[in-house]
């Protein structure tokens, strides 16, 4: 039985853990190391886990002394990564792959902290993991074997989509697009609600319509991932949608704002690394 060790089981870590347990089943032993048994962990502990085993420990010293994890997933805050690795160094063996989901922490920094020459993978999932629909992108260090990449991909595909990058520096753009991206859509939804209320709809109706619209648009994109075609499909010549789009896209303002948002988020990711 292969052991997957998760360090940090907050909202993101807990969501990934639930997806792994549900999707990967037997053959894996999942250990969550987190000093706090938050709501996500409590829910998992209260549920039967068919075909696999799950353990929660509060401190590294509570781990089995003979532990040799196949994967160690670092889901702590970036500033806690070095200490987390130091606490786990004796458990990291040649076949262990270290997987970091902490924004801005490079493979070089992780390698320096580990001092073991272990394989290292950086992955940026997003908040969609909470509903089993994350978009994740990863970069693997040269020492990572194909079998290790396959296992990591299996982990993150169990909570959504997983894709690989050729260049580590592209992680900054991944952070800006998919990591931060859900917040952009939430902000646009908020703006639609505020505009509808300002034009006379009740808060309840405005909220229901705006949220329902964003949700259904996402489902359509999942079915047919061609936003240009979908936009054209819903836009009749000289109709209401055409008028609204003309205002939204006037003078390229919307495209510039979108570009500015992604550029600003990527720059901040670089600053934090």
C-alpha positions, 0 to 999 in steps of 0.5 A, spaced: 500 500 500 502 506 497 502 512 502 500 519 500 502 524 506 498 531 506 501 537 510 496 542 511 489 540 511 485 547 510 480 548 505 484 546 499 488 541 502 482 538 505 478 538 498 484 535 495 484 529 500 476 528 500 477 527 492 483 523 493 479 518 498 473 518 493 477 517 487 483 513 488 480 508 493 484 502 495 491 501 494 493 508 498 494 510 505 492 517 506 495 521 512 493 528 513 498 532 518 495 538 521 495 541 528 488 543 527 482 538 526 478 543 522 471 542 519 473 538 512 478 533 516 472 532 521 467 530 516 472 526 513 474 522 519 466 521 520 465 518 514 467 511 512 472 510 507 471 504 503 477 501 500 483 505 503 485 507 510 486 514 512 489 517 518 490 524 521 496 526 526 497 533 529 504 533 529 510 530 525 512 526 531 506 522 531 508 519 524 510 512 524 517 511 525 518 507 519 514 511 514 516 512 507 511 516 503 510 515 496 508 522 495 508 528 500 504 534 498 505 540 501 499 544 502 501 549 508 502 557 507 508 559 503 512 561 509 511 555 513 514 550 507 521 550 510 519 548 517 515 543 514 520 540 510 525 540 516 520 536 520 519 531 515 526 530 512 527 523 515 521 520 512 523 523 505 527 517 501 529 516 494 522 514 491 519 520 495 516 526 490 515 532 494 509 536 491 508 543 493 501 547 492 504 553 495 504 559 491 511 562 489 515 557 492 520 555 487 523 548 486 530 550 487 527 553 494 524 546 496 530 542 494 535 547 498 530 546 504 530 538 503 537 537 502 535 530 499 535 531 492 528 528 491 524 529 485 519 535 486 513 538 483 509 544 483 502 544 482 497 550 482 490 548 483 484 552 484 478 553 488 474 549 484 477 543 488 472 544 493 467 542 488 471 537 485 472 541 479 479 544 480 483 546 474 491 545 476 497 546 472 504 543 474 511 543 473 516 537 474 523 538 476 528 534 472 529 528 477 522 527 477 520 520 473 515 518 469 511 514 474 512 519 479 509 524 474 503 519 473 501 518 480 501 526 481 497 527 475 492 521 478 492 525 484 490 532 481 485 529 476 481 526 481 479 533 483 478 536 476 483 537 470 491 537 470 496 539 465 503 540 465 508 546 464 515 546 460 517 552 464 517 553 471 516 561 470 510 559 467 507 558 474 506 565 475 501 566 469 498 560 471 497 563 478 494 569 475 489 566 470 487 559 474 489 560 481 486 567 481 481 567 476 475 565 480 475 571 483 475 575 477 468 571 475 466 572 482 467 580 481 464 580 475 458 577 478 458 582 483 458 587 478 452 584 475 448 584 481 449 591 483 448 594 476 441 590 476 439 593 483 441 600 480 436 599 474 431 597 479 431 589 480 430 587 487 436 584 490 433 577 491 432 577 483 438 580 481 442 575 485 438 569 483 439 571 475 446 573 476 449 567 479 444 563 475 447 566 469 454 565 471 453 558 473 450 556 466 455 559 462 460 555 466 456 549 464 456 550 457 463 552 456 465 545 460 460 542 454 463 546 449 470 549 450 469 555 445 467 561 448 467 565 441 462 560 438 458 560 444 458 568 444 456 568 437 451 563 438 447 567 444 448 574 440 443 576 435 445 581 430 442 588 432 439 585 438 439 586 446 446 582 447 449 585 441 447 592 444 450 590 451 456 587 448 458 593 444 458 597 451 462 592 455 467 591 449 467 599 447 474 601 445 477 595 448 476 597 455 474 590 457 480 586 454 485 591 457 482 590 464 482 583 463 490 583 461 491 588 466 488 583 472 492 578 469 499 582 468 498 584 476 497 578 479 503 575 475 507 580 477 505 579 484 506 572 484 513 574 482 514 578 487 512 573 492 517 568 490 
